[in-house]
Amino acid sequence: MNEELSVEEQRKAAWELESGLPNDVDAYMANCRFGLKDEYMASIQVADTDEGTTGLMFIFDMVSAEGELLGSQGYSVGKGWTPSEDGSEMTHAKRHNVINSTRYGVLQKRVIEDLKVDMPSRGLPSSAKVWDGMGFHWMLEDYETFTGKKGQSLLPTEFVGEKKDIAAVAPAAPVAASEVMDKLVALAVGATGPKAFQLSAMKVAGVSDNDELMAQILDEGPEGFYQKNHPGA
């Protein structure tokens, strides 16, 4: 909370909603595919018809240059498009081009016309993989559809290059608390003194993120971790 605001202003600000989307960032497109995005289903009618799937989206992960997953973004492709089984392609029974008023159409126009990126040389817009590895600076922008519906969407404002085989780095699996404690007890038993124990303990995964545990490790008194677990301490 902003301490400069009055209590009433802080309460009002707390009830304001956010988009939840990353904004004003450089990110690369990865894992591009056509499919249905669960978080959009409440506002998009989904039905399988003779004309294809209503609610189909072009979806991709936004990944930083360091491999951090920043989020997942989806753009509606319009009615009548049907995805392949693996989501890599989409087809339409009556046409080959995406309607310009769809969010996927707006994305294409921004990249090709405004940013002058040569997407045709990469393949067809009905192939999701043509976007893999493309990097842009993304900004959250307001939009209004021809029916008057308003919303916000991320759109690229600058082409920052391409990274082949870009993918989000999987986060490290959390270390079980029992495993951490077992390692610390073993270090305390074998250490020649509290200082030696502390140096070794702080290298154990999961310790530095636990403030309470760190306090016990740094405590050299009778209530500290070393004194409680080292024989004869």
C-alpha positions as CSV (number, residue, x, y, z in Angstrom):
1,M,0.0,0.0,0.0
2,N,1.1,3.6,-0.7
3,E,1.6,5.1,2.7
4,E,1.1,8.6,1.3
5,L,-2.6,7.8,0.6
6,S,-5.2,8.2,3.3
7,V,-6.8,5.1,4.8
8,E,-9.9,5.7,2.8
9,E,-7.9,6.0,-0.5
10,Q,-5.9,2.9,0.4
11,R,-9.1,0.9,0.9
12,K,-10.5,2.1,-2.4
13,A,-7.3,1.3,-4.2
14,A,-7.3,-2.2,-2.7
15,W,-10.6,-3.0,-4.5
16,E,-9.3,-2.0,-7.9
17,L,-8.7,-4.9,-10.3
18,E,-5.6,-5.7,-12.3
19,S,-5.3,-7.6,-15.6
20,G,-2.8,-10.1,-14.2
21,L,-0.9,-9.9,-17.5
22,P,2.8,-9.0,-17.7
23,N,3.4,-5.5,-19.1
24,D,6.2,-3.4,-20.5
25,V,8.6,-6.4,-20.9
26,D,10.8,-8.0,-23.4
27,A,9.6,-11.6,-24.0
28,Y,10.0,-14.4,-26.5
29,M,7.2,-16.5,-27.8
30,A,7.5,-20.2,-27.0
31,N,5.3,-23.3,-27.1
32,C,3.0,-21.7,-29.7
33,R,-0.2,-23.6,-30.5
34,F,-3.9,-23.4,-31.3
35,G,-6.3,-24.5,-28.6
36,L,-8.6,-23.5,-25.9
37,K,-7.4,-21.4,-22.9
38,D,-9.2,-22.3,-19.7
39,E,-9.1,-18.9,-18.1
40,Y,-10.9,-17.3,-21.1
41,M,-13.8,-19.8,-21.2
42,A,-16.0,-17.9,-18.9
43,S,-16.3,-15.1,-21.5
44,I,-16.0,-17.0,-24.7
45,Q,-18.7,-19.3,-26.0
46,V,-17.2,-22.7,-26.8
47,A,-19.0,-25.1,-29.1
48,D,-18.0,-27.6,-31.7
49,T,-20.1,-27.0,-34.9
50,D,-20.0,-28.0,-38.5
51,E,-18.0,-24.7,-39.1
52,G,-15.3,-25.6,-36.6
53,T,-14.6,-24.5,-33.0
54,T,-15.9,-21.3,-31.5
55,G,-13.5,-19.9,-29.0
56,L,-10.3,-21.3,-30.6
57,M,-7.2,-19.3,-29.7
58,F,-3.6,-18.8,-30.7
59,I,-1.8,-19.4,-27.5
60,F,1.9,-19.0,-26.5
61,D,4.1,-18.8,-23.5
62,M,6.0,-15.5,-22.8
63,V,9.6,-16.3,-21.8
64,S,12.3,-13.9,-20.8
65,A,15.8,-14.0,-22.3
66,E,16.9,-15.8,-19.1
67,G,14.3,-18.5,-19.5
68,E,11.8,-17.2,-16.9
69,L,8.1,-18.0,-17.7
70,L,6.4,-14.6,-17.5
71,G,2.9,-15.8,-18.4
72,S,0.7,-17.3,-21.1
73,Q,-1.2,-15.2,-23.6
74,G,-4.1,-16.1,-25.9
75,Y,-5.6,-14.4,-28.9
76,S,-8.9,-15.4,-30.4
77,V,-8.7,-16.5,-34.1
78,G,-12.4,-16.2,-34.9
79,K,-15.2,-18.7,-35.8
80,G,-14.8,-21.6,-38.1
81,W,-11.2,-22.6,-37.5
82,T,-10.4,-26.2,-36.4
83,P,-7.1,-27.1,-34.8
84,S,-5.0,-30.2,-35.6
85,E,-4.8,-32.8,-32.9
86,D,-1.5,-31.5,-31.6
87,G,-2.5,-27.8,-32.0
88,S,0.3,-27.0,-34.4
89,E,-2.0,-26.1,-37.3
90,M,-5.5,-24.8,-37.9
91,T,-7.8,-25.1,-40.9
92,H,-11.0,-23.4,-42.1
93,A,-13.5,-24.9,-44.5
94,K,-14.2,-21.7,-46.3
95,R,-11.1,-19.5,-46.3
96,H,-7.4,-19.3,-45.7
97,N,-7.1,-15.8,-44.1
98,V,-7.7,-14.7,-40.6
99,I,-10.3,-11.9,-40.1
100,N,-8.6,-8.6,-39.3
101,S,-11.0,-7.8,-36.4
102,T,-10.0,-10.9,-34.4
103,R,-7.2,-10.5,-31.8
104,Y,-5.0,-12.8,-33.8
105,G,-5.6,-10.6,-36.8
106,V,-4.7,-7.5,-34.8
107,L,-1.5,-9.3,-33.7
108,Q,-0.6,-10.1,-37.3
109,K,-1.2,-6.6,-38.5
110,R,0.9,-5.1,-35.7
111,V,3.8,-7.3,-36.4
112,I,3.8,-7.2,-40.2
113,E,2.5,-3.7,-41.0
114,D,3.7,-1.7,-38.0
115,L,6.9,-3.5,-37.0
116,K,7.8,-4.6,-40.6
117,V,8.7,-8.1,-39.6
118,D,8.8,-10.5,-42.5
119,M,6.5,-13.2,-41.2
120,P,5.5,-14.5,-44.7
121,S,9.0,-15.8,-45.2
122,R,8.6,-18.0,-42.0
123,G,5.4,-19.7,-43.2
124,L,1.6,-19.5,-42.9
125,P,-0.4,-17.9,-40.1
126,S,-2.3,-21.1,-39.8
127,S,0.9,-22.7,-38.5
128,A,1.5,-21.8,-34.9
129,K,5.2,-22.7,-35.0
130,V,6.1,-19.8,-37.3
131,W,6.0,-17.6,-34.2
132,D,8.2,-19.8,-32.0
133,G,11.3,-17.9,-30.8
134,M,10.1,-14.4,-32.0
135,G,11.0,-11.8,-29.4
136,F,9.1,-8.5,-28.9
137,H,8.7,-5.7,-26.4
138,W,5.1,-6.1,-25.1
139,M,2.8,-3.4,-23.8
140,L,-0.7,-3.7,-22.4
141,E,-3.1,-1.7,-24.6
142,D,-6.8,-0.9,-24.5
143,Y,-9.1,-2.0,-27.3
144,E,-12.7,-1.9,-28.3
145,T,-14.4,-4.4,-30.6
146,F,-16.9,-3.4,-33.4
147,T,-19.7,-4.5,-31.0
148,G,-18.5,-2.1,-28.4
149,K,-16.9,-4.6,-26.0
150,K,-13.8,-3.1,-24.3
151,G,-10.8,-4.9,-22.9
152,Q,-7.0,-4.9,-22.6
153,S,-4.5,-7.0,-24.6
154,L,-0.8,-7.3,-24.8
155,L,0.6,-6.3,-28.1
156,P,4.2,-6.0,-29.4
157,T,5.7,-2.5,-29.8
158,E,9.2,-3.5,-30.9
159,F,10.9,-6.5,-32.5
160,V,13.9,-7.5,-30.3
161,G,15.1,-10.5,-32.3
162,E,14.8,-14.2,-32.4
163,K,15.9,-17.0,-30.1
164,K,15.7,-20.5,-31.5
165,D,14.7,-23.3,-29.2
166,I,13.6,-20.8,-26.5
167,A,11.7,-22.5,-23.6
168,A,10.9,-21.7,-20.0
169,V,13.3,-23.2,-17.5
170,A,11.4,-25.5,-15.2
171,P,11.5,-24.2,-11.6
172,A,13.6,-26.3,-9.2
173,A,11.5,-28.8,-7.2
174,P,11.0,-27.6,-3.6
175,V,13.2,-29.4,-1.1
176,A,11.2,-31.4,1.5
177,A,11.4,-29.9,5.0
178,S,12.3,-33.2,6.5
179,E,15.2,-33.6,4.0
180,V,16.6,-30.2,4.9
181,M,16.4,-30.9,8.7
182,D,18.2,-34.3,8.2
183,K,21.0,-32.6,6.4
184,L,21.3,-29.8,9.0
185,V,21.4,-32.3,11.9
186,A,24.1,-34.3,10.1
187,L,26.1,-31.1,9.6
188,A,25.7,-30.0,13.2
189,V,26.9,-33.4,14.5
190,G,30.0,-33.4,12.3
191,A,30.9,-29.7,12.6
192,T,34.0,-28.6,14.6
193,G,32.1,-25.6,15.9
194,P,29.2,-23.2,15.4
195,K,31.0,-21.1,12.8
196,A,31.9,-24.1,10.7
197,F,28.3,-25.4,11.0
198,Q,26.8,-22.1,9.9
199,L,29.0,-21.9,6.8
200,S,28.0,-25.4,5.7
201,A,24.3,-25.0,6.7
202,M,23.8,-21.9,4.6
203,K,24.8,-23.8,1.5
204,V,21.9,-26.3,1.9
205,A,19.1,-25.8,-0.6
206,G,15.9,-24.4,1.1
207,V,17.7,-22.8,4.1
208,S,18.2,-19.3,2.8
209,D,14.5,-19.0,2.0
210,N,13.4,-19.8,5.5
211,D,13.9,-16.8,7.8
212,E,13.0,-18.8,11.0
213,L,15.4,-21.6,10.2
214,M,18.2,-19.1,9.4
215,A,17.7,-17.4,12.7
216,Q,18.1,-20.8,14.5
217,I,21.3,-21.5,12.5
218,L,22.8,-18.1,13.3
219,D,22.0,-18.4,17.0
220,E,25.1,-19.6,18.8
221,G,23.4,-19.7,22.2
222,P,21.8,-22.7,23.9
223,E,18.6,-22.4,21.8
224,G,20.5,-22.3,18.5
225,F,20.5,-25.2,16.1
226,Y,24.1,-26.2,16.6
227,Q,23.9,-26.3,20.4
228,K,20.8,-28.4,20.3
229,N,22.1,-30.9,17.8
230,H,25.8,-31.3,18.4
231,P,26.8,-34.0,20.8
232,G,28.5,-32.6,23.9
233,A,27.9,-28.9,22.8
